[in-house]
Amino acid sequence: MKTKITFLAMGIVIGIALLYLLQNSFKDSAFTPLPEPYYTILYENENVRIVDHVLKPGEKEPIHHHPPMYAYFLEDAELRINIVNDTVMERSFKKGQKFKIKDVVHSIENTGYTEFHSLLIELNE
């Protein structure tokens, strides 16, 4: 039952994002690049970017920028998040967890034993 609810919630989020994208699909992008190979851009225009984010256990991505965004975790994860102002946070995330993140410059390290996987919907506000 939880799996069905998770997929339904994911479908709703993706559906809303796609409706928004279709309205703005012919505009140029204004987003900053993300470090490869950790991010795969699924869709992008000047207003929104949908990104698949994967970090294998032990991987650490370089410092980069995200505009305001929504994050949805596809797997459980243990992360070390380094924010540019010298804030370091150790965090555990659960599959299905979601939240909004303000504009941030950071790097992330996967400190767990499982692959970190999330879906990001970045907003160019």
N, C-alpha and C positions, 0 to 999 in steps of 0.2 A: 504494500500500500504506500509506504514512504517513497519507494522508487517511482511509482506513478505520479505522486504529488510533486516530486522533484522535477520529473520530466515535464509535467504540466506547467509548473512555475517557470522553468527554463523556456518552454515554448512561448509562454505569454510575454516574457521579457524580450525574447528574440523577435517575436511578432510585432510588438510595439516599436522596437528599434527599426525593424525593416520598413514599417509604415512611415516612420519619420524619415528614413533614408530615401525612400521612393519620392518623397516630396522635394528632396534636395539633391538628387543624384547627378545633376549635370553641372555642379559647381566644383571649383578647384579646391584642393586640400590646403590647410594652413597649419597642420600639426608638425611637431618636431619629430625627427627620426627616433626609433627605438632600437636598442641593441639586439643584433642578431646573434645567435639563432633562437633566442629565448622568446621572441615575440613574432607572431604571424598575423599580419593584418588581413582580416577577413573582408572588411569593407571600409571605405574611407571617402568622405567628401569634406567640404569646408566646415561643416557643422558637427559631425559625429564620426568617430572611428571605432570599429568593433575589432577587438584584438584577442587572439588566443595566446595565452601566456603559459609556458612550460619551463620548469627547472628540475633537472634530475637531482637526486640526493648528492650533496656536496658541491653543487654548482653555485657560483656567485656571479651575478651580472654586474656590469659597470654602472657607475652613476649615470642617471638619466632623468628626464623630466616627464611628468604626466600632468595634463590639465585636469580640472574636476572630472570625476568619473564614478561609475558604478562598477563594483567588482562582485563576481559570483564565483564561489569556489566549487570546483568540480570534483575535488578529492580532499581528504584530510591532509594537513601540512603542518610542519614545524619550521618556522622561518626566523631569521635574524634580519631585521629591517634597519638599515643605516640611513638616517635622514641627514641632509647636508649640514644642519645646524649642530652636528655632533650628538644627536640623539640616537641611541641604539636600543632597539626593543627586541626582545625574544617573545614570539607569539605563536600560539597554536590556533589553527583554523580548522573548521569542520566542513565536510562536504555539505553543500546546500546553503552555507552561510553566505550572506550578502550584506553589503553596506555601501554608503557613498563616501568617497575620499575627496578631500579638498586638493587643490593644486599642490603638487609635491615634487621635490627633487630628492631622489634616494637611490639606494641599491638594495637588492635583496639576496640573501644567501639561504639555500635550502639546507637546514641543519638536521632534517629528519631522515628517515629511512625509506620514505615513499616519494614518488614523483609529485611535485607541486604542479597543479593545473588549475587555471582560472580563466574566466571570460571577462574581459573589460569592455565597458562602453564609455569611451572618453567623449567629453563634450567640449566644443570650442566656444566658450562663453565670452 
